Amino acid sequence: MTSSDSRLHGSQSEQLSKLVSELQSRGVSISDGILVEQIPGRGLGVVARRVIPAGERIVQFPVNALLNPRTVKAAILREISDGGPDAASSIFNSTAHTNQNVDVGRQPKLRPSVKGPTRQYATLLDSLSSHQVLAYYLYREKLRPNSGWTAFWNVLPTLESLSGVPMVWDLLDRGRKRFLEYLPASTSDHAARMSNQFWDDFQAVKDMFINVEDIELFTWAWLCVNSRCLYYYMSEARTSNDCMTLAPLVDFLNHSDEEHCSLQVSDAGPAMKFFSLVTTRAYDIGEEIYLSYGAHTNSFLLCEYGFTLATNKNTELDITAELLEILKHGGRKGSRDRDKRVAKIESSKLKFLEAHGYLGDYTLSVDTISYRTEVALAVAQVREEVCGDQTRDEPKARTIERSQLKSFISGASNGSKFKTKSAAILSDILEEILKKSDLMLAMANDNIKDDVDNRDNIRRLYVERKNIACSHLQLLHR
Ligand SMILES: C[S@@+](CC[C@H](N)C(=O)[O-])C[C@H]1O[C@@H](n2cnc3c(N)ncnc32)[C@H](O)[C@@H]1O
Protein backbone atom coordinates (compact mmCIF):
# COMPACT_ATOMS: atom_id res chain seq x y z
CA MET A 1 0.00 0.00 0.00
CA THR A 2 1.23 3.48 -0.74
CA SER A 3 -0.25 6.89 -0.11
CA SER A 4 -0.66 9.18 -3.08
CA ASP A 5 1.60 12.07 -2.02
CA SER A 6 0.18 14.39 -4.66
CA ARG A 7 -3.27 14.44 -3.06
CA LEU A 8 -2.51 14.14 0.63
CA HIS A 9 -0.89 17.09 2.33
CA GLY A 10 2.68 16.39 3.53
CA SER A 11 2.22 15.57 7.20
CA GLN A 12 -0.87 13.46 6.55
CA SER A 13 1.00 11.42 3.98
CA GLU A 14 3.87 10.94 6.41
CA GLN A 15 1.47 9.84 9.16
CA LEU A 16 -0.17 7.43 6.78
CA SER A 17 3.18 5.83 5.92
CA LYS A 18 3.90 5.57 9.65
CA LEU A 19 0.51 3.95 10.20
CA VAL A 20 1.21 1.39 7.48
CA SER A 21 4.60 0.53 9.04
CA GLU A 22 2.98 0.34 12.47
CA LEU A 23 0.29 -2.01 11.17
CA GLN A 24 2.82 -4.19 9.37
CA SER A 25 4.86 -4.48 12.56
CA ARG A 26 1.68 -5.78 14.23
CA GLY A 27 1.37 -8.50 11.59
CA VAL A 28 -1.21 -6.79 9.34
CA SER A 29 -0.87 -7.65 5.62
CA ILE A 30 -1.74 -4.86 3.22
CA SER A 31 -2.06 -5.41 -0.53
CA ASP A 32 0.19 -3.45 -2.88
CA GLY A 33 -2.92 -2.81 -4.98
CA ILE A 34 -4.42 -0.05 -2.84
CA LEU A 35 -3.61 3.51 -1.90
CA VAL A 36 -5.27 6.07 0.32
CA GLU A 37 -6.27 9.30 -1.40
CA GLN A 38 -8.10 12.49 -0.64
CA ILE A 39 -11.47 12.14 -2.40
CA PRO A 40 -13.43 15.33 -3.07
CA GLY A 41 -16.44 15.50 -0.73
CA ARG A 42 -15.60 12.27 1.07
CA GLY A 43 -12.38 12.96 3.03
CA LEU A 44 -9.86 10.16 2.64
CA GLY A 45 -10.76 7.02 0.73
CA VAL A 46 -9.16 3.87 -0.65
CA VAL A 47 -8.39 3.59 -4.36
CA ALA A 48 -7.10 0.75 -6.60
CA ARG A 49 -3.57 1.45 -7.89
CA ARG A 50 -3.66 -1.59 -10.16
CA VAL A 51 -6.37 -3.85 -11.49
CA ILE A 52 -7.78 -5.78 -8.53
CA PRO A 53 -9.75 -8.95 -9.20
CA ALA A 54 -12.83 -9.98 -7.24
CA GLY A 55 -11.90 -12.12 -4.25
CA GLU A 56 -8.57 -10.44 -3.49
CA ARG A 57 -7.76 -10.14 0.20
CA ILE A 58 -6.67 -6.52 0.39
CA VAL A 59 -6.11 -6.13 4.13
CA GLN A 60 -5.70 -8.90 6.70
CA PHE A 61 -5.49 -8.33 10.46
CA PRO A 62 -4.50 -10.89 13.05
CA VAL A 63 -7.44 -10.34 15.39
CA ASN A 64 -5.24 -9.27 18.28
CA ALA A 65 -4.06 -6.29 16.18
CA LEU A 66 -7.62 -4.91 16.01
CA LEU A 67 -8.74 -2.14 18.35
CA ASN A 68 -11.84 -3.43 20.07
CA PRO A 69 -13.13 -3.80 23.64
CA ARG A 70 -11.30 -7.09 24.04
CA THR A 71 -7.89 -5.75 22.97
CA VAL A 72 -8.15 -2.33 24.62
CA LYS A 73 -9.39 -3.75 27.94
CA ALA A 74 -6.49 -6.21 27.83
CA ALA A 75 -4.09 -3.30 27.18
CA ILE A 76 -5.44 -1.36 30.18
CA LEU A 77 -5.30 -4.42 32.44
CA ARG A 78 -1.73 -5.15 31.31
CA GLU A 79 -0.79 -1.63 32.25
CA ILE A 80 -2.25 -2.15 35.71
CA SER A 81 -0.66 -5.53 36.28
CA ASP A 82 2.74 -4.16 35.15
CA GLY A 83 2.45 -0.88 37.07
CA GLY A 84 0.64 -2.01 40.22
CA PRO A 85 -1.75 0.05 42.38
CA ASP A 86 -0.22 3.35 41.23
CA ALA A 87 -1.05 2.55 37.63
CA ALA A 88 -4.64 1.68 38.58
CA SER A 89 -5.13 4.93 40.47
CA SER A 90 -3.81 6.89 37.51
CA ILE A 91 -6.62 5.40 35.41
CA PHE A 92 -9.63 4.69 37.62
CA ASN A 93 -11.59 7.09 39.79
CA SER A 94 -11.39 6.03 43.42
CA THR A 95 -15.19 6.14 43.58
CA ALA A 96 -15.61 3.92 40.51
CA HIS A 97 -15.46 0.74 42.63
CA THR A 98 -18.41 1.75 44.71
CA ASN A 99 -20.30 3.61 42.02
CA GLN A 100 -23.93 2.63 42.25
CA ASN A 101 -24.44 3.47 38.59
CA VAL A 102 -22.42 0.46 37.50
CA ASP A 103 -25.09 -1.85 36.22
CA VAL A 104 -24.07 -5.22 37.57
CA GLY A 105 -26.75 -6.91 35.49
CA ARG A 106 -25.00 -5.78 32.30
CA GLN A 107 -21.74 -7.49 33.15
CA PRO A 108 -20.87 -10.45 30.99
CA LYS A 109 -19.27 -13.53 32.48
CA LEU A 110 -15.80 -12.66 33.66
CA ARG A 111 -13.07 -13.93 31.46
CA PRO A 112 -11.56 -16.81 33.46
CA SER A 113 -8.06 -15.68 32.39
CA VAL A 114 -8.43 -12.48 34.43
CA LYS A 115 -7.30 -13.33 37.92
CA GLY A 116 -5.70 -11.69 40.93
CA PRO A 117 -5.43 -7.96 41.54
CA THR A 118 -6.60 -6.91 38.07
CA ARG A 119 -9.84 -8.85 38.39
CA GLN A 120 -11.73 -5.99 40.06
CA TYR A 121 -10.65 -3.65 37.25
CA ALA A 122 -11.73 -6.17 34.65
CA THR A 123 -15.15 -6.19 36.32
CA LEU A 124 -15.31 -2.41 36.15
CA LEU A 125 -14.29 -2.33 32.49
CA ASP A 126 -16.80 -5.05 31.66
CA SER A 127 -19.61 -2.89 33.04
CA LEU A 128 -19.05 -0.37 30.21
CA SER A 129 -20.51 -0.70 26.74
CA SER A 130 -18.14 -1.24 23.81
CA HIS A 131 -18.76 2.29 22.61
CA GLN A 132 -17.89 3.71 26.03
CA VAL A 133 -14.70 1.72 26.46
CA LEU A 134 -13.46 2.46 22.93
CA ALA A 135 -14.29 6.17 23.14
CA TYR A 136 -12.41 6.33 26.46
CA TYR A 137 -9.42 4.55 24.93
CA LEU A 138 -9.24 6.96 21.98
CA TYR A 139 -9.64 9.92 24.33
CA ARG A 140 -6.87 8.74 26.59
CA GLU A 141 -4.44 7.56 23.95
CA LYS A 142 -4.86 10.71 21.86
CA LEU A 143 -3.45 12.62 24.83
CA ARG A 144 -0.48 10.29 25.34
CA PRO A 145 2.65 11.28 23.43
CA ASN A 146 3.97 7.71 23.61
CA SER A 147 0.78 5.98 22.47
CA GLY A 148 1.44 2.98 20.27
CA TRP A 149 -1.27 4.22 17.91
CA THR A 150 -0.18 7.86 17.44
CA ALA A 151 0.08 7.49 13.67
CA PHE A 152 -3.55 6.30 13.62
CA TRP A 153 -4.88 9.12 15.80
CA ASN A 154 -3.06 11.59 13.57
CA VAL A 155 -4.84 10.53 10.40
CA LEU A 156 -8.33 10.41 11.90
CA PRO A 157 -10.66 13.26 10.87
CA THR A 158 -10.72 16.38 13.02
CA LEU A 159 -13.82 17.28 15.01
CA GLU A 160 -14.50 20.06 12.50
CA SER A 161 -14.56 17.56 9.65
CA LEU A 162 -17.10 15.49 11.60
CA SER A 163 -19.44 18.46 11.80
CA GLY A 164 -21.86 17.08 9.20
CA VAL A 165 -23.33 15.02 12.05
CA PRO A 166 -26.43 16.85 13.41
CA MET A 167 -25.59 15.81 16.98
CA VAL A 168 -22.49 18.02 16.67
CA TRP A 169 -24.59 21.02 15.59
CA ASP A 170 -26.38 20.76 18.90
CA LEU A 171 -23.37 19.93 21.05
CA LEU A 172 -20.85 22.44 19.82
CA ASP A 173 -23.13 24.92 18.05
CA ARG A 174 -20.52 27.03 16.15
CA GLY A 175 -23.38 28.69 14.32
CA ARG A 176 -24.89 25.37 13.22
CA LYS A 177 -27.45 24.73 15.94
CA ARG A 178 -30.03 26.57 13.83
CA PHE A 179 -29.71 23.85 11.13
CA LEU A 180 -31.55 21.47 13.47
CA GLU A 181 -34.77 23.41 12.83
CA TYR A 182 -34.63 22.39 9.19
CA LEU A 183 -34.48 18.64 9.79
CA PRO A 184 -37.52 16.41 9.24
CA ALA A 185 -38.97 15.29 12.60
CA SER A 186 -37.76 11.70 12.27
CA THR A 187 -34.20 12.88 11.57
CA SER A 188 -34.17 15.27 14.52
CA ASP A 189 -35.54 12.48 16.73
CA HIS A 190 -32.65 10.29 15.63
CA ALA A 191 -30.16 13.11 16.34
CA ALA A 192 -31.72 13.68 19.78
CA ARG A 193 -31.46 9.95 20.64
CA MET A 194 -27.79 10.05 19.68
CA SER A 195 -27.21 13.14 21.84
CA ASN A 196 -28.82 11.40 24.81
CA GLN A 197 -26.68 8.33 24.28
CA PHE A 198 -23.60 10.53 23.99
CA TRP A 199 -24.31 12.25 27.33
CA ASP A 200 -24.97 8.91 29.05
CA ASP A 201 -21.69 7.57 27.69
CA PHE A 202 -19.74 10.68 28.70
CA GLN A 203 -21.14 10.44 32.22
CA ALA A 204 -20.39 6.72 32.52
CA VAL A 205 -16.80 7.27 31.36
CA LYS A 206 -16.31 10.30 33.64
CA ASP A 207 -17.62 8.28 36.59
CA MET A 208 -15.18 5.49 35.95
CA PHE A 209 -11.96 7.16 34.85
CA ILE A 210 -9.93 10.12 36.01
CA ASN A 211 -9.09 13.13 33.82
CA VAL A 212 -12.01 12.88 31.41
CA GLU A 213 -12.97 16.53 31.27
CA ASP A 214 -12.50 17.72 27.71
CA ILE A 215 -15.92 17.53 26.09
CA GLU A 216 -14.63 18.33 22.60
CA LEU A 217 -12.00 15.61 22.76
CA PHE A 218 -14.57 13.11 24.04
CA THR A 219 -16.96 14.14 21.25
CA TRP A 220 -14.21 13.51 18.71
CA ALA A 221 -13.42 10.10 20.24
CA TRP A 222 -17.10 9.09 20.50
CA LEU A 223 -17.84 10.10 16.91
CA CYS A 224 -14.74 8.38 15.53
CA VAL A 225 -15.88 5.18 17.22
CA ASN A 226 -19.43 5.69 15.99
CA SER A 227 -18.51 6.32 12.38
CA ARG A 228 -15.50 4.02 11.92
CA CYS A 229 -16.21 0.79 13.79
CA LEU A 230 -16.95 -2.40 11.92
CA TYR A 231 -18.99 -5.38 13.06
CA TYR A 232 -16.85 -8.01 14.76
CA TYR A 233 -18.39 -10.79 16.84
CA MET A 234 -16.95 -11.34 20.32
CA SER A 235 -18.40 -14.06 22.52
CA GLU A 236 -18.53 -11.79 25.58
CA ALA A 237 -20.68 -9.17 23.76
CA ARG A 238 -24.02 -8.50 25.46
CA THR A 239 -25.76 -7.41 22.28
CA SER A 240 -24.80 -6.94 18.63
CA ASN A 241 -24.13 -3.27 19.50
CA ASP A 242 -21.14 -4.47 21.49
CA CYS A 243 -19.64 -6.22 18.47
CA MET A 244 -17.53 -3.22 17.46
CA THR A 245 -13.99 -3.07 16.20
CA LEU A 246 -11.70 -0.47 14.74
CA ALA A 247 -9.50 -1.80 11.95
CA PRO A 248 -7.15 1.07 11.05
CA LEU A 249 -6.90 1.52 7.28
CA VAL A 250 -10.01 -0.56 6.56
CA ASP A 251 -11.81 2.36 8.19
CA PHE A 252 -10.74 4.59 5.30
CA LEU A 253 -13.22 2.89 3.01
CA ASN A 254 -16.14 5.12 2.17
CA HIS A 255 -19.72 3.89 1.97
CA SER A 256 -21.66 2.83 -1.10
CA ASP A 257 -25.15 1.36 -1.23
CA GLU A 258 -23.78 -1.34 -3.55
CA GLU A 259 -21.69 -4.17 -2.17
CA HIS A 260 -18.04 -3.86 -3.20
CA CYS A 261 -16.12 -5.67 -0.49
CA SER A 262 -16.83 -8.00 2.37
CA LEU A 263 -15.39 -8.47 5.83
CA GLN A 264 -14.41 -12.02 6.70
CA VAL A 265 -13.14 -13.77 9.80
CA SER A 266 -11.06 -16.88 9.26
CA ASP A 267 -9.89 -19.21 11.96
CA ALA A 268 -6.79 -21.28 11.25
CA GLY A 269 -6.26 -22.51 14.77
CA PRO A 270 -5.15 -20.97 18.07
CA ALA A 271 -3.47 -17.56 17.59
CA MET A 272 -4.26 -17.78 13.87
CA LYS A 273 -7.52 -15.93 13.66
CA PHE A 274 -7.74 -13.23 11.00
CA PHE A 275 -10.09 -10.40 10.14
CA SER A 276 -9.91 -9.55 6.44
CA LEU A 277 -11.26 -7.20 3.84
CA VAL A 278 -11.92 -9.01 0.57
CA THR A 279 -13.12 -7.51 -2.74
CA THR A 280 -16.40 -8.89 -4.06
CA ARG A 281 -15.99 -7.35 -7.53
CA ALA A 282 -13.09 -6.36 -9.79
CA TYR A 283 -11.63 -2.84 -9.73
CA ASP A 284 -9.91 -0.84 -12.45
CA ILE A 285 -6.91 1.37 -11.80
CA GLY A 286 -7.98 4.59 -10.05
CA GLU A 287 -11.40 3.29 -9.02
CA GLU A 288 -12.47 3.99 -5.44
CA ILE A 289 -12.98 0.88 -3.33
CA TYR A 290 -16.08 1.10 -1.17
CA LEU A 291 -17.65 -0.85 1.64
CA SER A 292 -21.36 -0.91 2.36
CA TYR A 293 -21.96 0.29 5.93
CA GLY A 294 -25.41 -1.31 5.74
CA ALA A 295 -28.75 -0.72 4.01
CA HIS A 296 -29.02 2.80 5.42
CA THR A 297 -31.33 5.65 4.43
CA ASN A 298 -29.95 9.16 3.94
CA SER A 299 -31.51 10.24 7.21
CA PHE A 300 -29.59 7.49 9.03
CA LEU A 301 -26.35 8.23 7.16
CA LEU A 302 -26.62 11.91 8.01
CA CYS A 303 -27.22 11.31 11.72
CA GLU A 304 -24.61 8.60 12.22
CA TYR A 305 -21.94 9.55 9.67
CA GLY A 306 -22.58 13.14 8.62
CA PHE A 307 -23.19 12.61 4.90
CA THR A 308 -25.93 11.65 2.45
CA LEU A 309 -25.79 9.94 -0.95
CA ALA A 310 -26.93 11.82 -4.08
CA THR A 311 -28.78 8.67 -5.07
CA ASN A 312 -29.48 6.08 -2.44
CA LYS A 313 -31.28 2.86 -3.18
CA ASN A 314 -32.27 2.57 0.48
CA THR A 315 -34.87 5.30 0.52
CA GLU A 316 -37.67 5.53 2.98
CA LEU A 317 -40.27 8.05 4.07
CA ASP A 318 -40.70 8.08 7.83
CA ILE A 319 -44.17 9.33 8.76
CA THR A 320 -44.00 8.38 12.45
CA ALA A 321 -44.29 11.96 13.73
CA GLU A 322 -47.24 12.75 11.46
CA LEU A 323 -49.10 9.54 12.24
CA LEU A 324 -48.51 9.77 15.99
CA GLU A 325 -49.94 13.29 15.88
CA ILE A 326 -53.12 11.88 14.36
CA LEU A 327 -53.22 8.98 16.79
CA LYS A 328 -52.85 11.36 19.73
CA HIS A 329 -55.06 14.21 18.63
CA GLY A 330 -57.08 13.03 15.68
CA GLY A 331 -55.28 15.38 13.27
CA ARG A 332 -54.42 19.04 13.35
CA LYS A 333 -56.87 21.72 14.35
CA GLY A 334 -58.59 23.22 11.34
CA SER A 335 -58.36 20.10 9.22
CA ARG A 336 -62.09 19.56 9.10
CA ASP A 337 -61.88 16.85 6.51
CA ARG A 338 -59.58 14.82 8.62
CA ASP A 339 -61.62 15.45 11.74
CA LYS A 340 -64.57 13.93 9.95
CA ARG A 341 -62.59 10.91 8.85
CA VAL A 342 -60.54 10.27 11.96
CA ALA A 343 -62.28 9.82 15.25
CA LYS A 344 -61.18 12.09 18.10
CA ILE A 345 -58.85 9.94 20.09
CA GLU A 346 -56.78 10.01 23.17
CA SER A 347 -53.82 7.96 24.28
CA SER A 348 -55.71 4.66 24.49
CA LYS A 349 -54.82 4.21 20.81
CA LEU A 350 -51.14 4.61 21.60
CA LYS A 351 -51.46 2.19 24.51
CA PHE A 352 -53.21 -0.29 22.26
CA LEU A 353 -50.47 -0.02 19.62
CA GLU A 354 -47.79 -0.38 22.26
CA ALA A 355 -49.45 -3.44 23.77
CA HIS A 356 -49.46 -5.07 20.33
CA GLY A 357 -45.86 -4.07 19.53
CA TYR A 358 -46.83 -1.54 16.86
CA LEU A 359 -46.04 1.82 18.44
CA GLY A 360 -43.78 3.96 16.22
CA ASP A 361 -41.50 3.33 13.23
CA TYR A 362 -44.07 4.03 10.51
CA THR A 363 -42.40 4.07 7.11
CA LEU A 364 -43.07 3.87 3.38
CA SER A 365 -40.61 2.76 0.72
CA VAL A 366 -41.09 3.99 -2.86
CA ASP A 367 -43.83 1.50 -3.57
CA THR A 368 -44.73 -0.23 -0.34
CA ILE A 369 -46.31 0.72 2.95
CA SER A 370 -44.83 -1.08 5.93
CA TYR A 371 -47.16 -3.38 7.81
CA ARG A 372 -46.62 -1.34 10.97
CA THR A 373 -47.88 1.71 9.11
CA GLU A 374 -50.94 -0.16 7.83
CA VAL A 375 -51.75 -1.21 11.39
CA ALA A 376 -51.37 2.34 12.72
CA LEU A 377 -53.58 3.70 9.91
CA ALA A 378 -56.25 1.16 10.82
CA VAL A 379 -56.03 2.11 14.51
CA ALA A 380 -56.16 5.81 13.59
CA GLN A 381 -59.63 5.41 12.04
CA VAL A 382 -61.45 3.37 14.67
CA ARG A 383 -63.24 4.90 17.64
CA GLU A 384 -61.17 5.31 20.75
CA GLU A 385 -63.29 2.85 22.75
CA VAL A 386 -62.42 0.11 20.25
CA CYS A 387 -58.85 0.27 21.57
CA GLY A 388 -59.94 -0.04 25.19
CA ASP A 389 -60.88 -3.20 27.08
CA GLN A 390 -64.11 -4.92 26.21
CA THR A 391 -66.96 -4.00 28.58
CA ARG A 392 -69.92 -6.21 29.35
CA ASP A 393 -72.56 -3.86 28.01
CA GLU A 394 -70.68 -2.45 25.01
CA PRO A 395 -72.49 -2.18 21.66
CA LYS A 396 -72.10 -5.19 19.40
CA ALA A 397 -70.68 -2.99 16.61
CA ARG A 398 -67.73 -2.06 18.84
CA THR A 399 -66.99 -5.68 19.71
CA ILE A 400 -67.06 -6.56 16.01
CA GLU A 401 -64.78 -3.65 15.07
CA ARG A 402 -62.28 -4.63 17.79
CA SER A 403 -62.18 -8.21 16.59
CA GLN A 404 -61.73 -7.01 12.97
CA LEU A 405 -58.82 -4.85 14.10
CA LYS A 406 -57.23 -7.64 16.10
CA SER A 407 -57.66 -10.09 13.29
CA PHE A 408 -55.88 -7.65 10.92
CA ILE A 409 -53.04 -7.11 13.43
CA SER A 410 -52.57 -10.84 13.90
CA GLY A 411 -52.49 -11.38 10.13
CA ALA A 412 -55.66 -13.51 10.18
CA SER A 413 -57.41 -11.05 7.82
CA ASN A 414 -56.13 -8.72 5.11
CA GLY A 415 -57.77 -5.66 6.71
CA SER A 416 -59.80 -4.81 3.59
CA LYS A 417 -62.37 -3.12 5.84
CA PHE A 418 -59.82 -0.45 6.76
CA LYS A 419 -58.32 0.16 3.30
CA THR A 420 -60.47 3.08 2.10
CA LYS A 421 -60.12 5.19 5.21
CA SER A 422 -56.44 4.29 5.55
CA ALA A 423 -55.89 5.58 2.00
CA ALA A 424 -57.67 8.84 2.87
CA ILE A 425 -55.65 9.40 6.05
CA LEU A 426 -52.41 8.55 4.28
CA SER A 427 -53.25 10.82 1.37
CA ASP A 428 -53.77 13.74 3.79
CA ILE A 429 -50.46 13.02 5.50
CA LEU A 430 -48.62 12.85 2.18
CA GLU A 431 -50.16 16.12 0.89
CA GLU A 432 -49.02 17.80 4.10
CA ILE A 433 -45.54 16.33 3.71
CA LEU A 434 -45.30 17.70 0.16
CA LYS A 435 -46.31 21.18 1.32
CA LYS A 436 -43.96 21.12 4.30
CA SER A 437 -41.06 19.76 2.21
CA ASP A 438 -41.44 22.61 -0.30
CA LEU A 439 -41.50 25.11 2.51
CA MET A 440 -38.42 23.62 4.20
CA LEU A 441 -36.52 23.40 0.92
CA ALA A 442 -37.17 27.09 0.30
CA MET A 443 -36.20 28.00 3.88
CA ALA A 444 -33.02 25.92 3.79
CA ASN A 445 -32.07 27.55 0.48
CA ASP A 446 -32.64 31.04 1.85
CA ASN A 447 -31.19 30.60 5.31
CA ILE A 448 -28.26 28.19 4.94
CA LYS A 449 -26.24 29.95 2.28
CA ASP A 450 -22.93 29.80 4.12
CA ASP A 451 -22.68 26.01 4.55
CA VAL A 452 -23.31 24.34 1.23
CA ASP A 453 -22.51 20.78 2.36
CA ASN A 454 -24.94 20.81 5.28
CA ARG A 455 -27.57 22.62 3.22
CA ASP A 456 -27.31 20.02 0.45
CA ASN A 457 -27.58 17.16 2.91
CA ILE A 458 -30.75 18.68 4.38
CA ARG A 459 -32.13 19.32 0.88
CA ARG A 460 -31.62 15.68 -0.08
CA LEU A 461 -33.73 14.55 2.87
CA TYR A 462 -36.69 16.63 1.66
CA VAL A 463 -36.24 15.74 -2.00
CA GLU A 464 -36.30 12.08 -0.98
CA ARG A 465 -39.40 12.63 1.16
CA LYS A 466 -41.15 14.39 -1.72
CA ASN A 467 -40.28 11.66 -4.21
CA ILE A 468 -41.73 8.92 -2.05
CA ALA A 469 -44.78 10.99 -1.12
CA CYS A 470 -45.49 11.71 -4.83
CA SER A 471 -45.06 8.09 -5.79
CA HIS A 472 -47.59 6.97 -3.14
CA LEU A 473 -50.07 9.72 -3.99
CA GLN A 474 -50.01 8.51 -7.59
CA LEU A 475 -50.65 4.95 -6.44
CA LEU A 476 -53.45 6.07 -4.12
CA HIS A 477 -55.20 8.17 -6.78
CA ARG A 478 -54.97 5.60 -9.54
C1 LIG B 1 -15.31 5.04 7.99
S1 LIG B 1 -14.97 6.68 7.59
C2 LIG B 1 -14.37 6.60 5.96
C3 LIG B 1 -13.08 7.38 5.77
C4 LIG B 1 -13.22 8.86 5.83
N1 LIG B 1 -13.62 9.38 4.53
C5 LIG B 1 -11.96 9.55 6.31
O1 LIG B 1 -11.58 10.55 5.72
O2 LIG B 1 -11.39 9.11 7.29
C6 LIG B 1 -16.60 7.26 7.49
C7 LIG B 1 -16.71 8.73 7.15
O3 LIG B 1 -16.34 8.95 5.80
C8 LIG B 1 -17.22 9.87 5.16
N2 LIG B 1 -17.94 9.13 4.10
C9 LIG B 1 -18.05 7.79 3.98
N3 LIG B 1 -18.71 7.46 2.86
C10 LIG B 1 -19.04 8.60 2.26
C11 LIG B 1 -19.75 8.92 1.07
N4 LIG B 1 -20.23 7.98 0.27
N5 LIG B 1 -19.91 10.23 0.76
C12 LIG B 1 -19.44 11.20 1.57
N6 LIG B 1 -18.75 10.97 2.72
C13 LIG B 1 -18.55 9.68 3.06
C14 LIG B 1 -18.15 10.37 6.26
O4 LIG B 1 -17.57 11.52 6.80
C15 LIG B 1 -18.11 9.25 7.26
O5 LIG B 1 -18.38 9.67 8.58
The ligand as an ORCA input file, in Angstrom:
! r2SCAN-3c Opt
* xyz 0 1
  C     -15.312      5.042      7.988
  S     -14.970      6.678      7.595
  C     -14.374      6.598      5.958
  C     -13.076      7.379      5.769
  C     -13.222      8.856      5.831
  N     -13.618      9.383      4.527
  C     -11.964      9.548      6.314
  O     -11.575     10.553      5.724
  O     -11.390      9.106      7.289
  C     -16.597      7.264      7.487
  C     -16.707      8.734      7.153
  O     -16.343      8.953      5.797
  C     -17.225      9.865      5.164
  N     -17.942      9.127      4.104
  C     -18.054      7.794      3.979
  N     -18.710      7.462      2.857
  C     -19.042      8.602      2.261
  C     -19.753      8.923      1.073
  N     -20.228      7.985      0.272
  N     -19.913     10.230      0.758
  C     -19.442     11.203      1.571
  N     -18.753     10.968      2.722
  C     -18.551      9.680      3.059
  C     -18.148     10.373      6.258
  O     -17.566     11.519      6.799
  C     -18.107      9.251      7.261
  O     -18.384      9.667      8.577
*
